[in-house]
Amino acid sequence: QSQLSQALNGLSDRAKEAKEFLVQLRNMVQQIQENSVEFEACLVAQCDALIDALNRRKAQLLSRVNKEHEHKLKVVRDQISHCTVKLRQTTGLMEYCLEVIKENDPSGFLQISDALIRRVHLTEDQWGKGTLTPRMTTDFDLNLDNAPLLQSIHQLDFVQMKVSSPVPAPPILQLEECCTHNNSATLSWKQPPLSTVQVEGYILELDDGNGGQFREVYVGKETMCTVDGLHFNSTYSARVKAFNKSGVSPYSKTLVLQTSEDTQSEEQTLPFPVPLERSQLRRMSPFSSTLNLQPSFSGRSYFELRSSAHQLSLHSSLQSLNSAVDIKKMVAVAWFSFDPSSAHADIIFSNDNLTVTCNSYDDRVVLGKTGFSKGLHYWELSIDRYDNHPDPAFGVARIDVLKDAMLGKDDKAWAMYVDNNRSWFMHNNSHTNRTEGGITKGATVGVLLDLTRRTLTFSINEDQQGPVAFENLEGLFFPAVSLNRNVQVRAWSG
């Protein structure tokens, strides 16, 4: 029994290692998909840059051809004008001489004959060698040598550009300097004492205070960060990692922080519509010097971050905002990310399931993880990639909506699909309310689901797109998007 127990212990260790290895392999699958999407976007951008450079060079070469064309025409036209005048003078002299020859008075003829003879010889000499030769050829003396460029295009290939230097070691959280105060948390970290690897920056992540997914809340070179605006009486987990040109380090150990109980007032946050506050934060106004928000963080309207160089909190920052925006109490904020378990198999997830694109050129549907049955909800979807004028669709859907067709093709989705010029609303394959104004790369589509009024409204770049899209909505709705491989979108919830 003792021998068997020892043998089982060894086998158990191997099984544990195998499980960890399987987790690593599954993470590699996700990372490969994310890297593939990123690399494909980079390749498209590089090739587009080459095409743009070639088009600019083509325009320059065409300009040179046009200049040569104008020069040749000017020379030939000048020669035509000169010869025309000279020919007119010569013809006039010839006609005059013919009249003089008809003169019957010998003495009168002899008086002018010598002068006429000299003038005729002089005019003939002026038509000498070269006068009747074109000054310009019709050929264009331009020869475009495109062979080296064609050869370079044919030789265009991938090269190995990985940096050989190692990635940083995991940072160490300095527990003696980490603390909480009311609903704020201050975290401090450092590199291991013996580490000699150069670090370019750090990424700090916090969960949602309810055991949910981690989100990036700071990216930068500082080694201390204070996060304000957390929930009172909540437990948050924090972790940090370092990065350089070679890659990203493993995470530090996870630190658990407990915020204070709020005995004085209920939690306050800005009322709907959220875009007002979020657009002010995004534009870093009116308190840009105190903000250090990164585009990869979905909760930009919820957290305020600062480094050790900026010891100002969001509470004081919001005081300047409160004069313009009425502060009201809100029951809850609904965060969500996209749901891999219910999405079509062709959907590719990245950025903690906040960013999606697709493997297929056909439309595929992906839903958010959170369903809404009451309340007022607003979220945005930023267009990170948009090629070849596809028609992505945005809206809400039931959990059993068709996943292999454009959103709104069946009766279980309510959507707006849009191209680069105009948009339409669609439900049960019925298209209504064509509206001018489309999307481009970098655009933002807003979805406003008001289950109190039972309406659904859309916006593009914070301007309402068309009228109220749908009314009399009732039931459970999930945020939904349909897209193909030419589109990549990111969800901004909360």
Sequence and secondary structure as in RCSB ss.txt:
>XXXX:A:sequence
QSQLSQALNGLSDRAKEAKEFLVQLRNMVQQIQENSVEFEACLVAQCDALIDALNRRKAQLLSRVNKEHEHKLKV
VRDQISHCTVKLRQTTGLMEYCLEVIKENDPSGFLQISDALIRRVHLTEDQWGKGTLTPRMTTDFDLNLDNAPLL
QSIHQLDFVQMKVSSPVPAPPILQLEECCTHNNSATLSWKQPPLSTVQVEGYILELDDGNGGQFREVYVGKETMC
TVDGLHFNSTYSARVKAFNKSGVSPYSKTLVLQTSEDTQSEEQTLPFPVPLERSQLRRMSPFSSTLNLQPSFSGR
SYFELRSSAHQLSLHSSLQSLNSAVDIKKMVAVAWFSFDPSSAHADIIFSNDNLTVTCNSYDDRVVLGKTGFSKG
LHYWELSIDRYDNHPDPAFGVARIDVLKDAMLGKDDKAWAMYVDNNRSWFMHNNSHTNRTEGGITKGATVGVLLD
LTRRTLTFSINEDQQGPVAFENLEGLFFPAVSLNRNVQVRAWSG
>XXXX:A:secstr
 HHHHHHHHHHHHHHHHHHHHHHHHHHHHHHHHHHHHHHHHHHHHHHHHHHHHHHHHHHHHHHHHHHHHHHHHHH
HHHHHHHHHHHHHHHHHHHHHHHHHHT   HHHHHHHHHHHHHHHHHHHHHT TTTTS SS SS       HHHH
HHHHT         S      EE GGG EEETTEEEEEEE  TT  S   EEEEEE  SSS   EEEEEES SEE
EEES  TT EEEEEEEEEETTEE      EEEE     SS   B  S HHHHHHHHHTTTTTGGG    TT TTT
TT EEEETT    HHHHHHHHHTTS  B  S      B TTTS TTEEEETTTTEEEESSSS EEEEBS  BSSS
EEEEEEEEEEE S    EEEEE TT  SSS TTSSTTEEEEEE SSEEEEEETTEEEEEEE    TT EEEEEEE
TTTTEEEEEETTEE SS  B S  S BEEEEEE TTEEEEEE  
